[in-house]
Each structure stands twice: as structure tokens, then as C-alpha cells.
Amino acid sequence: MIFDIIPKNSKPFTTSNIFSAVFNVPTAGGYDFTNVTANKAQHVFQMVNTSIYFIRSISFSATIPEGDFLSAIDISSKDNFPAWRLRFNSDRTIVHPYPFPVVQYFDDTDFSTFIWSQQAADFVDMDFLGLLTQTSDLVGISEIRAQVSIVVYEITDNNFLKAYRERSTPGFYKI
């Protein structure tokens, strides 16, 4: 199991980010997460270059029932599909090459990803994208909030850090 390689002295922590879309703002007839400044570059956690971070799992939900969320997805363009993306704050480099589409609500879903940065202090930021249309079930709903939580382990074990960095370059690694 993957957790067997994570040093026992690693520090786990959980993050939570909330993203909001208001009906008709800025896109008429929809709940637009993409064109809301507050939904971009939200700090998820701070990194230091003396650690490696293992993102173990993710969770996603919203303030409306899952079926209503899924039926409201605007499928007129793949660019409208709800998704989240991780970036390094220092240079806006994308941590993972693709946005993660939201195809259902999920809780504690395996992610198993290592990341690290050479910056003395950096943040991992999250963007939330997507457009939901107002279906009949959403009439009267003025705002939808989406929530993403991530379970992360900070690895500080010197032997692990040395071995990992000798075979890797900074960035994202899926295992």
C-alpha cells in the first residue's frame, strides 16, 4: 500500500476551499464559477522547500443536491464543465497538467500525488472553473457554493527527501 512508503513522522493536515457562483453574475442564465476572481488562485496550503508534500485524497460537494448539480452542468462547451486545478503560486505553474472534472460528489477519493517546489516559500493554489445552467430545480437558488477538501502529508524525513529528490524534479508526480 502507498502509505507504507510515507515516513511515520509525516504531518497530515486537511485543507478546505469554498468557491461561489451567483445566478446571473456575470453570465446571464447561469452560475458562473470561471469568471469570478475569488474562485481563482485561492491558497490551499503553504509549502517550504525543505519538505515534500503527498496529497492523499480529495473530497467535493456543493450546497445543492448532487443530482441538481449534475443536471445543471452546461455541456455546450467542454470549457464550461466544472473542474478544479492546482497551481504553484510563485510562478502560476500548473501542478497537474489537466483540470480535474467534477462528475459527481465524492468523499476521501484517492489522489496519491507527490509535489514539491524549489521556492523557499510557496503556496499551492486552486482555481475552480465551470458553468451551471439554471434548471427548474434551481429556480429560486441565488448562489451555489462548491467545496473542495484535500488531505495532505508534509514529509520532512531527511532520508526520504534525499532519495526522492535524487530521482525527481520539482513539480507533480502521480504514483
Backbone hydrogen bonds in HBPLUS format (Angstrom, degrees):
<---DONOR---> <-ACCEPTOR-->    atom                        ^
c    i                          cat <-CA-CA->   ^        H-A-AA   ^      H-
h    n   atom  resd res      DA  || num        DHA   H-A  angle D-A-AA Bond
n    s   type  num  typ     dist DA aas  dist angle  dist       angle   num
A0004-ASP N   A0001-MET O   3.06 MM   3  5.70 155.4  2.12 116.6 123.8     1
A0005-ILE N   A0002-ILE O   3.13 MM   3  5.87 160.0  2.17 119.7 124.4     2
A0006-ILE N   A0003-PHE O   3.26 MM   3  5.22 146.7  2.38  98.2 107.6     3
A0010-SER N   A0007-PRO O   3.09 MM   3  5.66 159.2  2.14 122.2 123.4     4
A0011-LYS N   A0154-GLU O   2.99 MM 143  5.07 153.5  2.06 143.5 144.1     5
A0154-GLU N   A0011-LYS O   2.86 MM 143  5.07 165.5  1.88 136.3 138.8     6
A0013-PHE N   A0152-VAL O   2.77 MM 139  5.40 147.4  1.87 157.2 164.3     7
A0152-VAL N   A0013-PHE O   2.83 MM 139  5.40 175.5  1.83 171.7 172.5     8
A0015-THR N   A0150-ILE O   2.83 MM 135  5.20 158.7  1.88 149.5 156.9     9
A0150-ILE N   A0015-THR O   3.24 MM 135  5.20 144.7  2.37 116.7 125.9    10
A0017-ASN N   A0148-VAL O   2.89 MM 131  5.38 158.1  1.94 150.0 157.3    11
A0148-VAL N   A0017-ASN O   2.94 MM 131  5.38 159.6  1.98 154.1 160.7    12
A0019-PHE N   A0146-ALA O   2.77 MM 127  5.09 162.9  1.80 154.5 160.3    13
A0146-ALA N   A0019-PHE O   2.74 MM 127  5.09 159.6  1.78 148.9 156.2    14
A0021-ALA N   A0144-ILE O   2.90 MM 123  5.37 148.5  2.00 153.4 163.2    15
A0144-ILE N   A0021-ALA O   2.86 MM 123  5.37 162.3  1.89 157.4 162.9    16
A0025-VAL N   A0022-VAL O   3.14 MM   3  5.51 160.9  2.17 134.9 133.1    17
A0023-PHE N   A0142-SER O   2.84 MM 119  5.27 165.5  1.86 141.1 145.7    18
A0024-ASN N   A0030-GLY O   2.98 MM   6  5.51 149.5  2.07 146.8 156.0    19
A0030-GLY N   A0027-THR O   3.34 MM   3  5.81 154.0  2.42 135.2 132.3    20
A0134-GLN N   A0029-GLY O   3.30 MM 105  6.15 145.8  2.42 156.1 148.3    21
A0031-TYR N   A0132-LEU O   2.70 MM 101  5.02 160.0  1.74 151.8 158.5    22
A0132-LEU N   A0031-TYR O   2.98 MM 101  5.02 165.1  2.00 136.8 141.2    23
A0033-PHE N   A0130-GLY O   2.82 MM  97  5.24 153.9  1.88 160.1 167.4    24
A0039-ASN N   A0036-VAL O   2.92 MM   3  5.54 159.0  1.97 120.6 127.6    25
A0040-LYS N   A0037-THR O   3.08 MM   3  5.54 160.4  2.12 120.7 122.0    26
A0128-PHE N   A0039-ASN O   2.93 MM  89  5.56 155.6  1.99 158.4 165.5    27
A0042-GLN N   A0126-MET O   3.05 MM  84  5.21 157.0  2.10 151.0 144.1    28
A0126-MET N   A0042-GLN O   2.80 MM  84  5.21 146.7  1.91 138.7 149.2    29
A0044-VAL N   A0124-VAL O   2.70 MM  80  5.51 160.7  1.73 163.8 163.1    30
A0124-VAL N   A0045-PHE O   2.86 MM  79  5.53 161.4  1.89 164.4 170.7    31
A0047-MET N   A0122-ASP O   2.53 MM  75  5.07 177.6  1.53 157.8 158.7    32
A0122-ASP N   A0047-MET O   3.06 MM  75  5.07 164.6  2.09 133.3 137.6    33
A0051-SER N   A0048-VAL O   3.23 MM   3  5.87 158.2  2.28 122.8 123.3    34
A0052-ILE N   A0155-ILE O   3.11 MM 103  5.15 157.8  2.16 141.0 147.6    35
A0155-ILE N   A0052-ILE O   2.74 MM 103  5.15 169.6  1.75 175.4 173.8    36
A0053-TYR N   A0115-ILE O   2.90 MM  62  5.29 175.4  1.90 168.7 167.9    37
A0115-ILE N   A0053-TYR O   2.77 MM  62  5.29 150.4  1.86 151.9 160.9    38
A0054-PHE N   A0153-TYR O   2.86 MM  99  5.03 164.0  1.89 148.6 153.9    39
A0153-TYR N   A0054-PHE O   2.82 MM  99  5.03 149.2  1.91 136.7 147.1    40
A0055-ILE N   A0113-THR O   2.62 MM  58  5.05 153.9  1.68 162.8 163.7    41
A0113-THR N   A0055-ILE O   3.00 MM  58  5.05 156.7  2.06 137.5 145.0    42
A0056-ARG N   A0151-VAL O   2.81 MM  95  5.55 142.5  1.95 150.8 162.6    43
A0111-PHE N   A0056-ARG O   2.78 MM  55  5.28 154.9  1.84 144.4 137.7    44
A0112-SER N   A0056-ARG O   3.28 MM  56  4.71 161.3  2.32 114.6 114.8    45
A0151-VAL N   A0057-SER O   2.93 MM  94  5.29 163.0  1.96 144.1 148.1    46
A0058-ILE N   A0109-THR O   2.95 MM  51  5.29 148.2  2.05 138.8 147.4    47
A0109-THR N   A0058-ILE O   2.81 MM  51  5.29 152.5  1.88 165.8 156.4    48
A0059-SER N   A0149-SER O   2.84 MM  90  5.08 142.7  1.98 147.5 150.1    49
A0149-SER N   A0059-SER O   3.01 MM  90  5.08 158.8  2.05 135.0 141.6    50
A0060-PHE N   A0106-PHE O   2.77 MM  46  5.28 161.5  1.80 148.3 151.4    51
A0106-PHE N   A0060-PHE O   3.13 MM  46  5.28 150.2  2.23 132.2 141.1    52
A0061-SER N   A0147-GLN O   3.11 MM  86  5.45 149.2  2.21 147.6 155.2    53
A0147-GLN N   A0061-SER O   2.79 MM  86  5.45 170.4  1.80 161.1 160.7    54
A0063-THR N   A0145-ARG O   2.94 MM  82  5.47 137.7  2.12 150.9 161.3    55
A0068-ASP N   A0065-PRO O   3.04 MM   3  5.36 119.5  2.42 105.4 120.1    56
A0069-PHE N   A0065-PRO O   3.01 MM   4  6.37 158.1  2.06 156.6 163.5    57
A0070-LEU N   A0066-GLU O   2.94 MM   4  6.21 169.0  1.96 159.5 161.2    58
A0071-SER N   A0067-GLY O   2.96 MM   4  6.07 157.7  2.01 145.5 151.8    59
A0072-ALA N   A0068-ASP O   3.13 MM   4  6.14 129.3  2.40 138.0 149.4    60
A0072-ALA N   A0069-PHE O   3.20 MM   3  5.31 139.6  2.37  99.0 110.3    61
A0073-ILE N   A0070-LEU O   3.39 MM   3  5.52 165.5  2.41 104.8 109.1    62
A0133-THR N   A0072-ALA O   2.65 MM  61  4.97 159.8  1.69 149.8 150.1    63
A0074-ASP N   A0131-LEU O   3.14 MM  57  5.83 163.0  2.17 159.5 155.0    64
A0080-ASN N   A0077-SER O   2.97 MM   3  5.46 159.8  2.01 114.2 120.6    65
A0081-PHE N   A0078-LYS O   3.28 MM   3  5.42 159.4  2.32 104.9 111.0    66
A0131-LEU N   A0080-ASN O   2.77 MM  51  4.96 150.9  1.85 148.1 140.5    67
A0102-VAL N   A0082-PRO O   2.86 MM  20  5.53 160.1  1.90 143.4 141.4    68
A0083-ALA N   A0129-LEU O   3.07 MM  46  5.27 153.9  2.14 128.8 131.5    69
A0129-LEU N   A0083-ALA O   2.79 MM  46  5.27 175.5  1.79 167.4 168.8    70
A0084-TRP N   A0100-PHE O   3.06 MM  16  5.27 148.3  2.17 130.4 135.9    71
A0100-PHE N   A0084-TRP O   2.76 MM  16  5.27 173.6  1.76 157.7 158.0    72
A0085-ARG N   A0127-ASP O   2.94 MM  42  5.23 152.8  2.01 147.4 153.7    73
A0127-ASP N   A0085-ARG O   2.88 MM  42  5.23 156.1  1.94 149.7 157.7    74
A0095-VAL N   A0086-LEU O   2.85 MM   9  5.37 157.1  1.91 124.9 131.8    75
A0087-ARG N   A0125-ASP O   2.86 MM  38  5.13 155.0  1.92 141.0 146.1    76
A0125-ASP N   A0087-ARG O   2.73 MM  38  5.13 168.3  1.74 156.7 160.3    77
A0088-PHE N   A0093-THR O   2.77 MM   5  5.35 158.9  1.82 156.2 162.5    78
A0092-ARG N   A0088-PHE O   2.85 MM   4  5.12 124.3  2.16 140.1 153.3    79
A0089-ASN N   A0123-PHE O   2.84 MM  34  5.15 164.5  1.87 152.6 152.6    80
A0175-ILE N   A0112-SER O   3.28 MM  63  6.11 166.9  2.30 165.6 163.3    81
A0114-PHE N   A0173-TYR O   2.89 MM  59  5.12 162.4  1.93 150.5 151.8    82
A0173-TYR N   A0114-PHE O   2.85 MM  59  5.12 138.9  2.02 157.3 161.5    83
A0116-TRP N   A0171-GLY O   3.23 MM  55  5.59 140.9  2.40 138.2 149.2    84
A0171-GLY N   A0116-TRP O   3.06 MM  55  5.59 141.3  2.21 141.7 153.0    85
A0138-LEU N   A0135-THR O   2.94 MM   3  5.31 148.4  2.04 109.8 119.7    86
A0139-VAL N   A0136-SER O   3.41 MM   3  5.41 165.0  2.43 102.3 106.7    87
A0141-ILE N   A0138-LEU O   2.89 MM   3  5.31 161.6  1.92 138.0 139.1    88
A0161-LEU N   A0157-ASP O   2.90 MM   4  6.14 167.2  1.92 160.6 164.9    89
A0162-LYS N   A0158-ASN O   2.98 MM   4  6.06 165.7  2.00 149.6 153.0    90
A0163-ALA N   A0159-ASN O   3.10 MM   4  6.22 170.8  2.11 148.3 151.1    91
A0164-TYR N   A0160-PHE O   2.86 MM   4  5.96 164.1  1.88 155.9 160.9    92
A0165-ARG N   A0161-LEU O   2.93 MM   4  5.97 168.8  1.95 151.6 155.2    93
A0166-GLU N   A0162-LYS O   3.10 MM   4  6.15 143.9  2.23 144.7 153.4    94
A0167-ARG N   A0164-TYR O   3.18 MM   3  5.63 146.1  2.30 107.1 116.1    95
